[in-house]
Amino acid sequence: MRPSVTKSGAACGAEIGFDLAQDIDDPTFREIECIFHDNIVVVFRGQQLSNERHIEFSSRFGELEIHIVKKYLLPGFPQILLISNIRNEAGEHIGLADAGFTWHTDTSYRRRPSRCSLLYAKEVPHRDGVPLGDTVFANTIAAYEALPEPTKRRIEGRKAIHRYSARRRVADSPRPKLTAEQLSETPDIAHPIVRTHPYTGRKSLYVTAGECIGIEGMPEDEAVDLIAELDAHCVRPEFLYRHKWQVGDLLMWDNATAMHLAICDYALPQRRLMHRTTVIGTVPF
């Protein structure tokens, strides 16, 4: 079976027809990888993956990260982060309940941010037969290419300062507060605002309001205003793809060339359960 491709028709996104439970030889994997790079966000529908297979396929893209919030790692499978609004018998969430509720790109606060994330849908909330909890993606290659030339010149060679503790949170977030140890693991880091993709060479915007607290060599007020301007530009409607979930979706996205946002339009007893793996990437340049 060879992978088939159906493009979303939006700024990014495609469905790959392929059963990930089968063996994947190197030529087939390289074909999948090329489709991924071309479309930024891809989904494999109708998958039936064991935890082992989810981890194995994810590992083909690189070393897997163990998430900083250890409380929500899947027991026996620390490479898998639980994302869920489900509560246990003690009334505690079994996974991150507010993951992705603000625009961001995964682990941009790391020296080597995530190459890609792979999210596997185990339970999807519905209302009147309609799936809830969509995820929206912004194509930051298209956003960069659409910038006016003076803005491109203004940001060329500049680096934004990323701070994990400054990431925007929703009101009354159930996420545990960062410990002193976690804060020490995530010192401020500067990454290029215009990032070059390590595999395709394409340029994209790599900046997020809130998490990016400044720009090296620029006055703070000017930097914050510019970050907000670039952030708002990235999420203009023409750059977006909105994914509607189905149980069995394995969705993966390129964190070098996309921002994403999870839509929280559901609540218990509507249950959402996702398994996420995160592939460690390279130092941005």
QUICOR-V452124 format. One record per residue. N is the residue number from 0. RES is the residue in one letter. SS is DSSP state (~ for helix, > for strand, _ for the rest). PSI is psi in whole degrees, -180 to 180 (* if undefined). D_LAST is the distance of its C-alpha to the last C-alpha in whole Angstrom. Layout:
BEGIN
n->{N | N}
res->{RES | RES}
ss->{SS | SS}
psi->{PSI | PSI}
d_last->{D_LAST | D_LAST}
END
This chain:
BEGIN
n->{0 | 1 | 2 | 3 | 4 | 5 | 6 | 7 | 8 | 9 | 10 | 11 | 12 | 13 | 14 | 15 | 16 | 17 | 18 | 19 | 20 | 21 | 22 | 23 | 24 | 25 | 26 | 27 | 28 | 29 | 30 | 31 | 32 | 33 | 34 | 35 | 36 | 37 | 38 | 39 | 40 | 41 | 42 | 43 | 44 | 45 | 46 | 47 | 48 | 49 | 50 | 51 | 52 | 53 | 54 | 55 | 56 | 57 | 58 | 59 | 60 | 61 | 62 | 63 | 64 | 65 | 66 | 67 | 68 | 69 | 70 | 71 | 72 | 73 | 74 | 75 | 76 | 77 | 78 | 79 | 80 | 81 | 82 | 83 | 84 | 85 | 86 | 87 | 88 | 89 | 90 | 91 | 92 | 93 | 94 | 95 | 96 | 97 | 98 | 99 | 100 | 101 | 102 | 103 | 104 | 105 | 106 | 107 | 108 | 109 | 110 | 111 | 112 | 113 | 114 | 115 | 116 | 117 | 118 | 119 | 120 | 121 | 122 | 123 | 124 | 125 | 126 | 127 | 128 | 129 | 130 | 131 | 132 | 133 | 134 | 135 | 136 | 137 | 138 | 139 | 140 | 141 | 142 | 143 | 144 | 145 | 146 | 147 | 148 | 149 | 150 | 151 | 152 | 153 | 154 | 155 | 156 | 157 | 158 | 159 | 160 | 161 | 162 | 163 | 164 | 165 | 166 | 167 | 168 | 169 | 170 | 171 | 172 | 173 | 174 | 175 | 176 | 177 | 178 | 179 | 180 | 181 | 182 | 183 | 184 | 185 | 186 | 187 | 188 | 189 | 190 | 191 | 192 | 193 | 194 | 195 | 196 | 197 | 198 | 199 | 200 | 201 | 202 | 203 | 204 | 205 | 206 | 207 | 208 | 209 | 210 | 211 | 212 | 213 | 214 | 215 | 216 | 217 | 218 | 219 | 220 | 221 | 222 | 223 | 224 | 225 | 226 | 227 | 228 | 229 | 230 | 231 | 232 | 233 | 234 | 235 | 236 | 237 | 238 | 239 | 240 | 241 | 242 | 243 | 244 | 245 | 246 | 247 | 248 | 249 | 250 | 251 | 252 | 253 | 254 | 255 | 256 | 257 | 258 | 259 | 260 | 261 | 262 | 263 | 264 | 265 | 266 | 267 | 268 | 269 | 270 | 271 | 272 | 273 | 274 | 275 | 276 | 277 | 278 | 279 | 280 | 281 | 282 | 283 | 284}
res->{M | R | P | S | V | T | K | S | G | A | A | C | G | A | E | I | G | F | D | L | A | Q | D | I | D | D | P | T | F | R | E | I | E | C | I | F | H | D | N | I | V | V | V | F | R | G | Q | Q | L | S | N | E | R | H | I | E | F | S | S | R | F | G | E | L | E | I | H | I | V | K | K | Y | L | L | P | G | F | P | Q | I | L | L | I | S | N | I | R | N | E | A | G | E | H | I | G | L | A | D | A | G | F | T | W | H | T | D | T | S | Y | R | R | R | P | S | R | C | S | L | L | Y | A | K | E | V | P | H | R | D | G | V | P | L | G | D | T | V | F | A | N | T | I | A | A | Y | E | A | L | P | E | P | T | K | R | R | I | E | G | R | K | A | I | H | R | Y | S | A | R | R | R | V | A | D | S | P | R | P | K | L | T | A | E | Q | L | S | E | T | P | D | I | A | H | P | I | V | R | T | H | P | Y | T | G | R | K | S | L | Y | V | T | A | G | E | C | I | G | I | E | G | M | P | E | D | E | A | V | D | L | I | A | E | L | D | A | H | C | V | R | P | E | F | L | Y | R | H | K | W | Q | V | G | D | L | L | M | W | D | N | A | T | A | M | H | L | A | I | C | D | Y | A | L | P | Q | R | R | L | M | H | R | T | T | V | I | G | T | V | P | F}
ss->{_ | _ | _ | > | > | > | > | _ | _ | _ | _ | _ | _ | > | > | > | > | _ | _ | _ | _ | _ | _ | _ | _ | ~ | ~ | ~ | ~ | ~ | ~ | ~ | ~ | ~ | ~ | ~ | ~ | ~ | ~ | _ | > | > | > | > | _ | _ | _ | _ | _ | _ | ~ | ~ | ~ | ~ | ~ | ~ | ~ | ~ | ~ | _ | _ | _ | _ | > | _ | _ | _ | _ | _ | ~ | ~ | ~ | > | > | _ | _ | > | > | > | > | > | > | > | > | _ | _ | > | _ | _ | _ | _ | _ | > | _ | _ | > | _ | _ | _ | _ | _ | _ | _ | > | _ | _ | _ | _ | _ | _ | _ | _ | _ | > | > | > | > | > | > | > | > | > | > | _ | _ | > | > | _ | _ | > | > | _ | _ | _ | > | > | > | > | > | ~ | ~ | ~ | ~ | ~ | ~ | _ | _ | _ | ~ | ~ | ~ | ~ | ~ | ~ | ~ | _ | _ | _ | > | > | > | > | _ | ~ | ~ | ~ | _ | _ | _ | _ | _ | _ | _ | _ | _ | _ | _ | _ | _ | ~ | ~ | ~ | ~ | ~ | ~ | _ | _ | _ | > | > | > | > | _ | > | > | > | _ | _ | _ | _ | _ | _ | > | > | > | _ | _ | _ | > | _ | _ | > | > | > | > | _ | _ | _ | _ | ~ | ~ | ~ | ~ | ~ | ~ | ~ | ~ | ~ | ~ | ~ | ~ | ~ | ~ | ~ | _ | _ | ~ | ~ | ~ | > | > | > | > | _ | _ | _ | _ | _ | _ | > | > | > | > | > | _ | _ | _ | > | > | > | > | > | _ | _ | _ | _ | _ | _ | _ | _ | _ | _ | > | > | > | > | > | > | > | > | _ | _ | _ | _ | _}
psi->{126 | 149 | 136 | 158 | 129 | 112 | 150 | -26 | -5 | -169 | -22 | 176 | 135 | 153 | 130 | 120 | 106 | 140 | 108 | -9 | -18 | 164 | 143 | 112 | 170 | -43 | -39 | -41 | -42 | -34 | -44 | -43 | -41 | -41 | -41 | -49 | -36 | -30 | -10 | -45 | 127 | 151 | 138 | 112 | 154 | 33 | 151 | 88 | 133 | 165 | -40 | -42 | -38 | -47 | -42 | -47 | -44 | -39 | -17 | -23 | -9 | -178 | 139 | 143 | 146 | 115 | 149 | -28 | 88 | -21 | -28 | 21 | 143 | 123 | 129 | -13 | 73 | -13 | -14 | 123 | 130 | 131 | 114 | 151 | 3 | 143 | 150 | -175 | -25 | 0 | 10 | 146 | 141 | -12 | 180 | 119 | -14 | 27 | 125 | 16 | -6 | 155 | 135 | 175 | 137 | 133 | 36 | -14 | -2 | 156 | -38 | 89 | 169 | 137 | -52 | 160 | 145 | 113 | 123 | 122 | 113 | -42 | 134 | 127 | 150 | 156 | 121 | 39 | -1 | 128 | 143 | 174 | 37 | 158 | 133 | 137 | 143 | 128 | 105 | -8 | -52 | -38 | -43 | -46 | -26 | -5 | 146 | 148 | -40 | -37 | -40 | -44 | -36 | -35 | -10 | 127 | -4 | 152 | 133 | 148 | 119 | 135 | 116 | -42 | -15 | -3 | 137 | 136 | 152 | 158 | 141 | 40 | 134 | -3 | 134 | 144 | 148 | 136 | 168 | -37 | -43 | -39 | -38 | -24 | -16 | 65 | 162 | 143 | 140 | 129 | 152 | 137 | -38 | 108 | 140 | 127 | 130 | -15 | -36 | -19 | 1 | 150 | 144 | 163 | 138 | 77 | 142 | 130 | 146 | -69 | -36 | 114 | -8 | 178 | 130 | 132 | 14 | 139 | 144 | -47 | -40 | -41 | -46 | -40 | -42 | -41 | -45 | -39 | -45 | -40 | -47 | -36 | -42 | -32 | 22 | 148 | -34 | -11 | 6 | 150 | 132 | 120 | 127 | 122 | 149 | 147 | 135 | -3 | 132 | 110 | 132 | 146 | 154 | 113 | -11 | -19 | 15 | 142 | 158 | 161 | 129 | 131 | 120 | 86 | 32 | 163 | 155 | 140 | 7 | 117 | 141 | 130 | 122 | 147 | 125 | 133 | 153 | 126 | 127 | 136 | -156 | 168 | 124 | 145 | *}
d_last->{37 | 34 | 31 | 32 | 30 | 31 | 29 | 29 | 30 | 27 | 24 | 23 | 24 | 27 | 29 | 29 | 33 | 33 | 35 | 32 | 35 | 36 | 34 | 31 | 31 | 28 | 28 | 29 | 26 | 24 | 25 | 25 | 21 | 21 | 23 | 20 | 17 | 20 | 21 | 18 | 21 | 24 | 28 | 30 | 33 | 36 | 35 | 37 | 35 | 36 | 33 | 33 | 32 | 29 | 28 | 28 | 27 | 24 | 23 | 23 | 19 | 18 | 19 | 21 | 20 | 24 | 23 | 24 | 27 | 29 | 32 | 31 | 30 | 33 | 36 | 35 | 32 | 29 | 26 | 28 | 28 | 31 | 30 | 34 | 36 | 39 | 41 | 43 | 46 | 46 | 44 | 40 | 38 | 37 | 33 | 30 | 33 | 30 | 27 | 25 | 27 | 25 | 22 | 19 | 16 | 17 | 16 | 13 | 15 | 14 | 11 | 11 | 12 | 14 | 13 | 17 | 20 | 23 | 26 | 30 | 33 | 36 | 37 | 37 | 39 | 41 | 44 | 47 | 45 | 42 | 38 | 37 | 33 | 31 | 27 | 26 | 22 | 20 | 18 | 15 | 15 | 18 | 18 | 15 | 17 | 20 | 19 | 22 | 20 | 21 | 19 | 16 | 17 | 17 | 14 | 12 | 10 | 11 | 10 | 12 | 14 | 15 | 18 | 20 | 23 | 23 | 22 | 25 | 28 | 31 | 34 | 36 | 33 | 34 | 31 | 32 | 31 | 28 | 30 | 29 | 28 | 25 | 24 | 24 | 22 | 19 | 19 | 17 | 13 | 11 | 7 | 6 | 9 | 8 | 6 | 6 | 8 | 8 | 12 | 13 | 10 | 11 | 10 | 11 | 12 | 11 | 13 | 17 | 20 | 21 | 19 | 17 | 19 | 18 | 15 | 15 | 18 | 19 | 23 | 23 | 25 | 23 | 20 | 22 | 23 | 20 | 18 | 22 | 22 | 18 | 19 | 23 | 21 | 19 | 22 | 25 | 27 | 26 | 23 | 24 | 26 | 28 | 29 | 33 | 33 | 36 | 37 | 35 | 32 | 29 | 26 | 22 | 19 | 16 | 14 | 11 | 13 | 16 | 18 | 21 | 24 | 27 | 31 | 33 | 37 | 39 | 40 | 43 | 45 | 42 | 40 | 36 | 35 | 31 | 30 | 26 | 24 | 20 | 18 | 15 | 12 | 9 | 7 | 4 | 0}
END
